[in-house]
Amino acid sequence: MTDRDAPPATRRALLLAGAGLALAGPALAEEARTPLADVPMVSPRTEFVYEAVVEIAPLVSLGDSPLGERRIVPITGGRFQGPRLGGTVLPGGADRQLVRKDGVRRLDALYEMRTDDGVILTVRNQVLIDPGRDGAPDYRFSTIDVTAPEGPHAWLNRLVLVGTLASLRPSRDAVLVRAFRLA
């Protein structure tokens, strides 16, 4: 049954409802753009947690994929230090990378760090690097997930961490990772 075949009352109701939506549309759209007045907006702050100098081996290309070039960079060691912890970056981790067709790089690094008191932390650092265009600087930010065992460093399990990444080349084969907690 087409809407021309619908009973007149039903067709009339549909037309009236459509007209009402058409008239209310701008008002509904305006309401959708208005922030919730009864919920205060709280912008996150950051607090420094640590910085790590992560030593790396030469990049190995894993070939092209439909999403872009796949690469891996072995992690060979390093050091980290912050106000509440410090220690060494253990060898054996790796940074898996995808270089997309638009030039954006997605990095997914997984490695371990040993604190000065012997605790092993597992770090997963997911980075997005967008090369600067038209003179703009690179965009290099990450989310960092640190997993700690129960004990003196368990506080790391309850944080949302964000980070920055900077290359230390050509002076050394390493990157500088700075981690900040959202507060």
Z-matrix of the N, CA and C atoms (Angstrom, degrees):
N
C 1 1.433
C 2 1.521 1 107.71
N 3 1.317 2 118.31 1 127.85
C 4 1.460 3 122.32 2 175.93
C 5 1.505 4 108.73 3 -85.25
N 6 1.348 5 116.84 4 167.85
C 7 1.461 6 116.75 5 -179.37
C 8 1.523 7 111.55 6 -70.05
N 9 1.336 8 119.86 7 -14.79
C 10 1.466 9 121.27 8 172.98
C 11 1.519 10 109.95 9 -71.95
N 12 1.351 11 116.12 10 -27.74
C 13 1.454 12 120.24 11 179.72
C 14 1.520 13 112.27 12 -86.64
N 15 1.346 14 117.38 13 -8.49
C 16 1.462 15 120.10 14 -177.71
C 17 1.523 16 109.56 15 -67.06
N 18 1.318 17 116.29 16 152.42
C 19 1.466 18 118.76 17 176.65
C 20 1.525 19 110.02 18 -57.67
N 21 1.342 20 118.47 19 145.89
C 22 1.464 21 121.99 20 -175.05
C 23 1.526 22 113.14 21 -53.82
N 24 1.317 23 118.89 22 -39.86
C 25 1.466 24 120.35 23 -177.76
C 26 1.522 25 110.37 24 -64.41
N 27 1.302 26 117.76 25 -39.79
C 28 1.459 27 121.34 26 -179.06
C 29 1.516 28 110.13 27 -69.17
N 30 1.324 29 117.28 28 -44.12
C 31 1.457 30 120.71 29 179.43
C 32 1.526 31 109.46 30 -63.08
N 33 1.329 32 117.57 31 -41.86
C 34 1.455 33 122.14 32 179.41
C 35 1.533 34 109.57 33 -63.01
N 36 1.318 35 117.53 34 -42.23
C 37 1.465 36 120.97 35 179.74
C 38 1.527 37 110.80 36 -63.55
N 39 1.327 38 116.92 37 -40.85
C 40 1.460 39 120.59 38 178.49
C 41 1.526 40 111.35 39 -64.65
N 42 1.344 41 116.50 40 -42.34
C 43 1.457 42 120.07 41 179.16
C 44 1.524 43 111.43 42 -64.84
N 45 1.326 44 117.42 43 -41.76
C 46 1.461 45 121.09 44 178.85
C 47 1.528 46 111.13 45 -65.87
N 48 1.331 47 116.44 46 -41.09
C 49 1.459 48 120.19 47 178.93
C 50 1.528 49 110.19 48 -63.81
N 51 1.324 50 117.66 49 -42.84
C 52 1.463 51 121.71 50 178.43
C 53 1.514 52 111.12 51 -63.01
N 54 1.338 53 117.22 52 -42.18
C 55 1.460 54 120.71 53 178.80
C 56 1.530 55 110.03 54 -63.95
N 57 1.314 56 116.60 55 -39.88
C 58 1.469 57 120.20 56 178.74
C 59 1.516 58 111.65 57 -63.11
N 60 1.333 59 116.54 58 -42.21
C 61 1.461 60 119.47 59 177.61
C 62 1.521 61 111.27 60 -64.95
N 63 1.323 62 116.93 61 -39.32
C 64 1.458 63 120.54 62 179.86
C 65 1.523 64 110.59 63 -62.84
N 66 1.329 65 117.14 64 -40.59
C 67 1.463 66 120.70 65 179.41
C 68 1.518 67 111.30 66 -72.78
N 69 1.329 68 117.90 67 -35.90
C 70 1.457 69 121.67 68 -177.20
C 71 1.523 70 111.95 69 -83.10
N 72 1.325 71 117.88 70 -15.58
C 73 1.458 72 121.88 71 -175.76
C 74 1.511 73 114.18 72 -49.12
N 75 1.355 74 119.10 73 -53.42
C 76 1.463 75 119.19 74 -179.85
C 77 1.533 76 112.27 75 -61.09
N 78 1.321 77 117.67 76 -37.78
C 79 1.462 78 120.36 77 179.17
C 80 1.523 79 110.73 78 -67.39
N 81 1.340 80 117.67 79 -41.55
C 82 1.462 81 120.72 80 178.36
C 83 1.516 82 110.52 81 -65.60
N 84 1.323 83 117.58 82 -39.75
C 85 1.458 84 120.78 83 179.55
C 86 1.527 85 110.26 84 -64.98
N 87 1.336 86 118.22 85 -41.40
C 88 1.461 87 121.91 86 178.75
C 89 1.522 88 110.39 87 -63.29
N 90 1.330 89 116.54 88 -41.81
C 91 1.459 90 121.07 89 179.57
C 92 1.524 91 110.57 90 -62.95
N 93 1.324 92 118.06 91 -36.28
C 94 1.460 93 122.05 92 -178.64
C 95 1.532 94 111.02 93 -67.86
N 96 1.341 95 119.00 94 -27.77
C 97 1.461 96 122.12 95 -179.66
C 98 1.514 97 112.57 96 -84.55
N 99 1.311 98 118.92 97 -13.84
C 100 1.452 99 122.62 98 -177.02
C 101 1.524 100 109.95 99 -81.38
N 102 1.357 101 118.56 100 127.17
C 103 1.465 102 119.11 101 178.67
C 104 1.520 103 110.73 102 -66.59
N 105 1.299 104 114.61 103 158.78
C 106 1.454 105 119.85 104 178.31
C 107 1.519 106 108.76 105 -69.85
N 108 1.339 107 116.30 106 114.17
C 109 1.457 108 121.05 107 -174.02
C 110 1.523 109 112.28 108 -68.07
N 111 1.337 110 118.23 109 -27.41
C 112 1.454 111 120.15 110 -174.93
C 113 1.532 112 113.29 111 -90.67
N 114 1.321 113 117.67 112 2.45
C 115 1.463 114 121.11 113 177.47
C 116 1.522 115 107.97 114 -117.99
N 117 1.341 116 117.60 115 112.80
C 118 1.466 117 118.06 116 -178.63
C 119 1.529 118 111.24 117 -67.59
N 120 1.330 119 115.75 118 144.05
C 121 1.454 120 120.46 119 178.11
C 122 1.524 121 108.07 120 -85.22
N 123 1.320 122 116.56 121 123.90
C 124 1.455 123 122.48 122 179.20
C 125 1.527 124 107.88 123 -117.36
N 126 1.306 125 116.09 124 111.62
C 127 1.462 126 120.19 125 177.56
C 128 1.523 127 109.10 126 -80.39
N 129 1.328 128 117.20 127 138.49
C 130 1.461 129 118.27 128 179.87
C 131 1.523 130 111.42 129 -69.23
N 132 1.329 131 115.47 130 148.18
C 133 1.458 132 122.97 131 171.59
C 134 1.519 133 106.65 132 -108.81
N 135 1.304 134 116.64 133 165.14
C 136 1.458 135 119.75 134 175.27
C 137 1.518 136 109.68 135 -122.02
N 138 1.344 137 114.35 136 150.12
C 139 1.462 138 121.86 137 174.18
C 140 1.521 139 107.35 138 -130.94
N 141 1.329 140 116.84 139 133.83
C 142 1.458 141 123.00 140 -178.26
C 143 1.535 142 109.66 141 -63.86
N 144 1.345 143 116.68 142 133.51
C 145 1.467 144 121.91 143 177.52
C 146 1.531 145 110.44 144 -111.40
N 147 1.329 146 118.17 145 -51.31
C 148 1.464 147 120.88 146 177.16
C 149 1.513 148 110.41 147 -164.03
N 150 1.336 149 114.48 148 165.03
C 151 1.453 150 120.73 149 167.98
C 152 1.512 151 107.24 150 -127.95
N 153 1.339 152 115.49 151 144.46
C 154 1.456 153 121.53 152 -178.46
C 155 1.522 154 109.64 153 -128.59
N 156 1.304 155 115.89 154 133.77
C 157 1.455 156 121.71 155 168.55
C 158 1.519 157 104.66 156 -97.23
N 159 1.334 158 115.69 157 108.50
C 160 1.463 159 122.78 158 -175.62
C 161 1.519 160 108.07 159 -102.84
N 162 1.348 161 115.44 160 115.36
C 163 1.464 162 121.08 161 -179.35
C 164 1.523 163 109.28 162 -81.60
N 165 1.327 164 115.63 163 140.48
C 166 1.464 165 120.60 164 -173.71
C 167 1.532 166 111.14 165 -131.68
N 168 1.330 167 114.68 166 151.97
C 169 1.465 168 122.53 167 174.22
C 170 1.525 169 107.75 168 -90.78
N 171 1.325 170 117.02 169 172.60
C 172 1.470 171 119.10 170 178.41
C 173 1.538 172 112.37 171 -60.28
N 174 1.299 173 114.52 172 147.86
C 175 1.464 174 123.61 173 178.67
C 176 1.529 175 109.99 174 -64.72
N 177 1.338 176 116.15 175 141.50
C 178 1.467 177 122.19 176 175.40
C 179 1.531 178 107.37 177 -119.57
N 180 1.331 179 116.66 178 122.91
C 181 1.462 180 120.17 179 177.55
C 182 1.524 181 109.31 180 -78.73
N 183 1.316 182 116.73 181 134.54
C 184 1.461 183 122.76 182 178.32
C 185 1.520 184 111.85 183 -105.05
N 186 1.320 185 117.50 184 5.28
C 187 1.458 186 121.61 185 176.74
C 188 1.517 187 112.98 186 97.57
N 189 1.326 188 113.38 187 168.24
C 190 1.462 189 121.00 188 -179.87
C 191 1.520 190 110.87 189 -80.29
N 192 1.307 191 114.39 190 150.66
C 193 1.461 192 122.34 191 173.75
C 194 1.517 193 107.25 192 -132.22
N 195 1.326 194 118.38 193 173.41
C 196 1.469 195 118.96 194 177.50
C 197 1.533 196 112.80 195 -59.63
N 198 1.350 197 117.16 196 -22.87
C 199 1.464 198 120.51 197 -178.13
C 200 1.523 199 113.32 198 -93.82
N 201 1.348 200 117.33 199 -12.53
C 202 1.452 201 121.11 200 -178.81
C 203 1.517 202 111.27 201 141.63
N 204 1.349 203 115.47 202 -171.49
C 205 1.464 204 120.41 203 -179.43
C 206 1.521 205 110.45 204 -78.77
N 207 1.341 206 116.07 205 131.52
C 208 1.463 207 121.96 206 177.30
C 209 1.524 208 108.50 207 -97.35
N 210 1.347 209 115.52 208 136.88
C 211 1.453 210 120.74 209 -179.46
C 212 1.527 211 109.13 210 -141.54
N 213 1.344 212 115.49 211 161.05
C 214 1.464 213 120.19 212 174.66
C 215 1.525 214 107.81 213 -137.98
N 216 1.332 215 115.72 214 140.85
C 217 1.454 216 122.20 215 177.72
C 218 1.531 217 106.90 216 -125.17
N 219 1.340 218 118.22 217 110.11
C 220 1.467 219 120.39 218 178.53
C 221 1.532 220 111.61 219 -65.67
N 222 1.321 221 116.15 220 142.12
C 223 1.465 222 122.58 221 176.35
C 224 1.521 223 107.19 222 -98.25
N 225 1.342 224 116.50 223 126.38
C 226 1.460 225 120.85 224 -172.44
C 227 1.523 226 114.37 225 -109.59
N 228 1.319 227 118.78 226 -6.74
C 229 1.468 228 120.99 227 179.55
C 230 1.505 229 111.02 228 151.92
N 231 1.345 230 114.89 229 -161.68
C 232 1.453 231 120.67 230 177.84
C 233 1.515 232 112.46 231 139.50
N 234 1.326 233 115.61 232 -171.70
C 235 1.471 234 123.35 233 179.83
C 236 1.517 235 108.75 234 -136.67
N 237 1.339 236 115.22 235 154.39
C 238 1.460 237 120.17 236 172.64
C 239 1.511 238 109.33 237 -139.04
N 240 1.343 239 116.93 238 153.09
C 241 1.455 240 122.02 239 -177.90
C 242 1.518 241 109.41 240 -154.05
N 243 1.324 242 115.57 241 139.92
C 244 1.450 243 122.31 242 175.51
C 245 1.514 244 109.26 243 -152.69
N 246 1.333 245 118.00 244 179.12
C 247 1.461 246 120.69 245 -178.51
C 248 1.532 247 113.98 246 -62.27
N 249 1.349 248 117.89 247 -30.33
C 250 1.471 249 120.58 248 -175.32
C 251 1.521 250 113.98 249 -115.22
N 252 1.335 251 117.96 250 -2.07
C 253 1.465 252 119.73 251 -178.86
C 254 1.512 253 110.48 252 -161.32
N 255 1.318 254 115.24 253 160.49
C 256 1.448 255 122.24 254 176.90
C 257 1.515 256 108.45 255 -164.51
N 258 1.324 257 116.87 256 168.28
C 259 1.446 258 119.84 257 179.26
C 260 1.510 259 112.21 258 159.98
N 261 1.347 260 116.04 259 -151.66
C 262 1.459 261 121.85 260 -176.40
C 263 1.520 262 110.94 261 -117.63
N 264 1.328 263 114.83 262 149.00
C 265 1.462 264 122.09 263 170.64
C 266 1.521 265 105.58 264 -88.13
N 267 1.328 266 116.63 265 125.55
C 268 1.459 267 120.66 266 -176.87
C 269 1.522 268 111.53 267 -82.09
N 270 1.327 269 117.80 268 144.37
C 271 1.464 270 120.13 269 174.15
C 272 1.525 271 109.87 270 -69.67
N 273 1.327 272 116.31 271 157.10
C 274 1.460 273 120.70 272 175.38
C 275 1.514 274 114.62 273 115.33
N 276 1.306 275 117.73 274 -15.35
C 277 1.456 276 119.86 275 176.59
C 278 1.517 277 110.42 276 -82.32
N 279 1.315 278 115.70 277 178.99
C 280 1.467 279 119.59 278 179.23
C 281 1.521 280 110.11 279 -155.28
N 282 1.306 281 113.36 280 155.73
C 283 1.460 282 122.63 281 176.69
C 284 1.525 283 106.67 282 -111.58
N 285 1.332 284 116.10 283 109.86
C 286 1.462 285 120.79 284 176.78
C 287 1.517 286 107.78 285 -90.40
N 288 1.328 287 115.54 286 133.28
C 289 1.458 288 119.79 287 -173.33
C 290 1.516 289 110.99 288 -126.78
N 291 1.312 290 114.22 289 149.72
C 292 1.462 291 122.06 290 171.98
C 293 1.517 292 106.74 291 -128.90
N 294 1.333 293 115.87 292 120.16
C 295 1.463 294 120.91 293 176.07
C 296 1.518 295 106.27 294 -99.98
N 297 1.329 296 115.56 295 107.12
C 298 1.458 297 120.50 296 -176.50
C 299 1.518 298 111.21 297 -71.93
N 300 1.328 299 114.74 298 165.03
C 301 1.468 300 121.25 299 -179.24
C 302 1.532 301 111.89 300 -61.60
N 303 1.366 302 117.24 301 -26.29
C 304 1.469 303 120.32 302 179.89
C 305 1.532 304 112.70 303 -87.22
N 306 1.351 305 117.59 304 5.05
C 307 1.456 306 121.58 305 177.78
C 308 1.514 307 114.53 306 92.26
N 309 1.321 308 117.82 307 -11.27
C 310 1.464 309 120.84 308 177.93
C 311 1.526 310 108.54 309 -71.65
N 312 1.344 311 115.90 310 138.14
C 313 1.468 312 121.11 311 177.82
C 314 1.517 313 109.52 312 -110.02
N 315 1.342 314 115.56 313 132.65
C 316 1.471 315 122.96 314 174.66
C 317 1.521 316 106.86 315 -109.93
N 318 1.322 317 117.35 316 119.83
C 319 1.452 318 122.61 317 -179.42
C 320 1.517 319 109.26 318 -110.81
N 321 1.314 320 116.83 319 140.52
C 322 1.462 321 122.71 320 178.34
C 323 1.522 322 106.83 321 -135.01
N 324 1.341 323 116.45 322 93.23
C 325 1.461 324 122.10 323 -176.92
C 326 1.525 325 109.55 324 -97.51
N 327 1.330 326 115.51 325 134.53
C 328 1.466 327 122.26 326 176.80
C 329 1.520 328 107.25 327 -130.67
N 330 1.348 329 115.95 328 121.88
C 331 1.463 330 120.28 329 -177.77
C 332 1.529 331 109.20 330 -159.26
N 333 1.344 332 114.84 331 172.66
C 334 1.458 333 120.91 332 179.37
C 335 1.524 334 110.00 333 -116.48
N 336 1.342 335 114.31 334 151.49
C 337 1.460 336 122.19 335 174.50
C 338 1.530 337 107.48 336 -128.46
N 339 1.324 338 116.61 337 138.80
C 340 1.473 339 121.42 338 176.83
C 341 1.516 340 108.03 339 -106.52
N 342 1.328 341 116.50 340 123.22
C 343 1.457 342 120.80 341 178.98
C 344 1.533 343 109.42 342 -72.53
N 345 1.319 344 116.22 343 163.24
C 346 1.464 345 121.12 344 179.81
C 347 1.524 346 112.07 345 -60.31
N 348 1.342 347 117.75 346 -24.07
C 349 1.467 348 120.27 347 177.55
C 350 1.530 349 112.23 348 -94.95
N 351 1.347 350 118.15 349 14.31
C 352 1.455 351 122.24 350 170.64
C 353 1.520 352 117.12 351 90.48
N 354 1.317 353 119.09 352 5.39
C 355 1.462 354 122.29 353 -178.89
C 356 1.534 355 109.29 354 -84.18
N 357 1.330 356 116.64 355 135.39
C 358 1.471 357 121.48 356 178.72
C 359 1.524 358 109.12 357 -95.08
N 360 1.327 359 116.06 358 123.47
C 361 1.466 360 123.60 359 176.44
C 362 1.526 361 107.88 360 -107.35
N 363 1.317 362 116.95 361 139.92
C 364 1.469 363 121.32 362 173.19
C 365 1.517 364 107.80 363 -103.09
N 366 1.327 365 115.71 364 130.41
C 367 1.459 366 122.23 365 -176.30
C 368 1.522 367 109.17 366 -118.69
N 369 1.326 368 115.63 367 131.13
C 370 1.465 369 121.66 368 169.48
C 371 1.520 370 106.73 369 -121.57
N 372 1.317 371 115.60 370 117.19
C 373 1.458 372 121.93 371 -176.71
C 374 1.525 373 108.07 372 -117.99
N 375 1.324 374 116.97 373 113.50
C 376 1.461 375 122.60 374 179.48
C 377 1.521 376 108.46 375 -107.31
N 378 1.333 377 115.01 376 116.73
C 379 1.462 378 122.46 377 -170.90
C 380 1.521 379 110.04 378 -115.70
N 381 1.326 380 115.86 379 143.04
C 382 1.457 381 121.67 380 169.82
C 383 1.518 382 107.13 381 -117.07
N 384 1.337 383 115.73 382 124.41
C 385 1.466 384 121.10 383 177.72
C 386 1.522 385 107.95 384 -119.13
N 387 1.316 386 115.26 385 117.29
C 388 1.461 387 121.57 386 176.71
C 389 1.529 388 106.36 387 -111.36
N 390 1.343 389 117.45 388 114.45
C 391 1.461 390 118.63 389 -177.90
C 392 1.519 391 110.63 390 -62.20
N 393 1.321 392 115.27 391 139.26
C 394 1.456 393 119.50 392 179.90
C 395 1.520 394 111.25 393 -60.79
N 396 1.302 395 115.79 394 139.96
C 397 1.457 396 121.35 395 178.13
C 398 1.532 397 108.46 396 -119.06
N 399 1.307 398 115.27 397 147.36
C 400 1.471 399 121.30 398 177.58
C 401 1.528 400 111.77 399 53.83
N 402 1.338 401 116.93 400 42.39
C 403 1.460 402 121.07 401 176.91
C 404 1.515 403 115.11 402 83.97
N 405 1.330 404 118.02 403 -3.68
C 406 1.468 405 120.39 404 179.15
C 407 1.532 406 109.34 405 -76.13
N 408 1.336 407 117.74 406 150.18
C 409 1.468 408 119.52 407 178.21
C 410 1.528 409 111.21 408 -72.27
N 411 1.342 410 115.10 409 160.45
C 412 1.468 411 120.03 410 174.81
C 413 1.527 412 109.72 411 -59.40
N 414 1.324 413 115.15 412 149.59
C 415 1.460 414 122.55 413 171.68
C 416 1.519 415 105.13 414 -100.54
N 417 1.338 416 118.94 415 115.91
C 418 1.466 417 123.49 416 -174.83
C 419 1.517 418 108.81 417 -136.19
N 420 1.305 419 117.29 418 89.08
C 421 1.462 420 120.91 419 179.17
C 422 1.514 421 109.73 420 -133.01
N 423 1.348 422 114.90 421 157.56
C 424 1.457 423 118.86 422 -175.42
C 425 1.514 424 111.55 423 -144.52
N 426 1.321 425 113.77 424 165.85
C 427 1.452 426 122.16 425 165.70
C 428 1.521 427 106.08 426 -111.31
N 429 1.323 428 115.37 427 136.69
C 430 1.464 429 121.22 428 -175.07
C 431 1.519 430 108.11 429 -123.50
N 432 1.326 431 115.19 430 128.13
C 433 1.460 432 121.43 431 177.05
C 434 1.520 433 107.17 432 -113.78
N 435 1.325 434 116.68 433 118.10
C 436 1.462 435 121.50 434 177.58
C 437 1.521 436 107.63 435 -110.52
N 438 1.330 437 115.74 436 127.76
C 439 1.465 438 121.29 437 176.76
C 440 1.526 439 107.72 438 -111.13
N 441 1.328 440 115.09 439 123.36
C 442 1.460 441 122.06 440 -179.70
C 443 1.529 442 108.85 441 -120.15
N 444 1.347 443 117.14 442 149.83
C 445 1.456 444 118.72 443 173.86
C 446 1.530 445 110.02 444 -72.49
N 447 1.323 446 116.54 445 164.51
C 448 1.460 447 119.59 446 174.71
C 449 1.521 448 108.87 447 -57.03
N 450 1.306 449 116.46 448 144.38
C 451 1.459 450 119.71 449 -179.19
C 452 1.508 451 111.13 450 134.30
N 453 1.322 452 116.98 451 -151.49
C 454 1.462 453 120.41 452 -170.41
C 455 1.528 454 115.51 453 -66.35
N 456 1.328 455 117.64 454 -19.23
C 457 1.469 456 119.39 455 -178.65
C 458 1.531 457 112.69 456 -112.42
N 459 1.330 458 116.88 457 14.44
C 460 1.470 459 120.94 458 179.87
C 461 1.529 460 111.97 459 -63.13
N 462 1.309 461 118.16 460 -20.25
C 463 1.464 462 121.14 461 178.19
C 464 1.532 463 111.49 462 -58.10
N 465 1.348 464 117.34 463 -25.78
C 466 1.464 465 120.76 464 178.76
C 467 1.529 466 112.31 465 -66.13
N 468 1.345 467 117.24 466 -25.19
C 469 1.466 468 121.60 467 -179.68
C 470 1.527 469 112.74 468 -71.21
N 471 1.323 470 116.92 469 -12.50
C 472 1.462 471 120.42 470 -175.07
C 473 1.531 472 112.27 471 -110.65
N 474 1.318 473 116.57 472 22.53
C 475 1.463 474 120.46 473 -177.25
C 476 1.519 475 111.46 474 -118.48
N 477 1.316 476 114.98 475 150.44
C 478 1.462 477 121.72 476 164.97
C 479 1.522 478 105.04 477 -101.68
N 480 1.339 479 115.36 478 118.09
C 481 1.458 480 121.00 479 -177.91
C 482 1.520 481 110.47 480 -109.67
N 483 1.312 482 115.44 481 140.93
C 484 1.458 483 122.65 482 171.72
C 485 1.518 484 106.91 483 -123.35
N 486 1.326 485 116.31 484 158.96
C 487 1.448 486 117.30 485 -175.71
C 488 1.502 487 114.19 486 -146.64
N 489 1.325 488 113.29 487 172.11
C 490 1.454 489 122.58 488 173.31
C 491 1.523 490 107.59 489 -123.36
N 492 1.311 491 116.60 490 159.88
C 493 1.458 492 122.57 491 -178.36
C 494 1.517 493 108.69 492 -138.19
N 495 1.336 494 116.46 493 132.06
C 496 1.462 495 121.17 494 176.44
C 497 1.521 496 108.36 495 -137.32
N 498 1.322 497 116.30 496 138.57
C 499 1.460 498 121.14 497 176.11
C 500 1.523 499 108.96 498 -77.56
N 501 1.335 500 116.83 499 142.43
C 502 1.464 501 122.03 500 176.14
C 503 1.530 502 111.31 501 -102.97
N 504 1.342 503 116.19 502 7.07
C 505 1.459 504 120.64 503 177.01
C 506 1.525 505 109.11 504 -73.91
N 507 1.294 506 120.16 505 147.31
C 508 1.455 507 128.02 506 11.00
C 509 1.521 508 113.50 507 -93.01
N 510 1.356 509 118.66 508 -2.86
C 511 1.463 510 118.68 509 -175.60
C 512 1.526 511 113.53 510 -68.34
N 513 1.344 512 117.30 511 -27.98
C 514 1.472 513 119.96 512 175.25
C 515 1.517 514 110.10 513 -158.25
N 516 1.347 515 115.36 514 152.61
C 517 1.467 516 121.35 515 179.93
C 518 1.520 517 108.72 516 -82.46
N 519 1.329 518 115.11 517 79.65
C 520 1.459 519 121.02 518 -175.76
C 521 1.519 520 109.56 519 -159.96
N 522 1.331 521 114.59 520 163.99
C 523 1.458 522 121.78 521 172.27
C 524 1.524 523 107.83 522 -124.19
N 525 1.307 524 115.19 523 154.75
C 526 1.460 525 122.08 524 177.71
C 527 1.525 526 107.20 525 -107.64
N 528 1.328 527 116.00 526 118.94
C 529 1.460 528 122.41 527 176.87
C 530 1.521 529 107.64 528 -108.74
N 531 1.314 530 117.17 529 127.30
C 532 1.474 531 121.53 530 173.93
C 533 1.515 532 107.40 531 -114.88
N 534 1.333 533 116.26 532 130.33
C 535 1.462 534 122.41 533 -177.16
C 536 1.531 535 109.86 534 -114.04
N 537 1.333 536 114.05 535 136.83
C 538 1.472 537 121.68 536 -178.64
C 539 1.524 538 108.13 537 -131.64
N 540 1.325 539 116.51 538 140.71
C 541 1.458 540 120.32 539 174.24
C 542 1.512 541 108.72 540 -88.97
N 543 1.339 542 115.64 541 142.24
C 544 1.460 543 119.45 542 172.43
C 545 1.518 544 107.46 543 -80.62
N 546 1.321 545 116.20 544 132.29
C 547 1.471 546 121.02 545 -178.17
C 548 1.507 547 109.76 546 -129.82
